[in-house]
Amino acid sequence: MISLQEQLLKAGMVDKKKAKQLNQEKRKQVKQAKATGKVIVDESKEAAKRALVDKVERDRELNRQRQAEANKKAIKAQIIQLITLNKIDRRRGEIAYQFTDGKKIKKLYVDALLQTQLIKGVIALVKLRDGYELVPAAIADKITQRDDSAVLVHNTKVSNDAVEEDDPYAAYQIPDDLMW
């Protein structure tokens, strides 16, 4: 295997005089570095090291983003599975139960038993893709741990001690079966 310098000489790109001069300069630099104790800094090697470090850092960031996306997809799949396995049948619904989804008011038809269970917090209303389903409260708690935006209505008992002193409507009780 011949060196690069010899290859360049053969190709005629560099003459012998120029190659000899470059070798002498290189030896002088090495000799001066040894005498002064300084290390010769090769810019090309430093640039290659920096490029490698930058590439490793970009790869780490890309892997972190991919891992985050995979985690999001896994959580969505878990939520969908929890809802589909535990949804409550509401086909016999005659009573319109109104709730909010973001800034929109939506309507879901339920029967009287499901309505009272929703009001008391025994069951909860969750969003599944483009539709809505009813699930038990324990399942709603599990879904909330994964993504709280999937649970739309989950009533909990509020103690009467939470009434503020300055509330002008404190004397008026809201009935549990109020439909709006």
Secondary structure as UniProt FT lines:
FT   HELIX           4..11
FT   HELIX           16..36
FT   HELIX           43..86
FT   TURN            91..92
FT   STRAND          95..101
FT   TURN            102..103
FT   STRAND          104..110
FT   HELIX           112..120
FT   STRAND          123..128
FT   TURN            129..130
FT   STRAND          131..136
FT   HELIX           137..146
FT   HELIX           148..150
FT   STRAND          151..153
FT   HELIX           160..162
FT   TURN            165..166
FT   TURN            168..171
FT   TURN            176..177
//
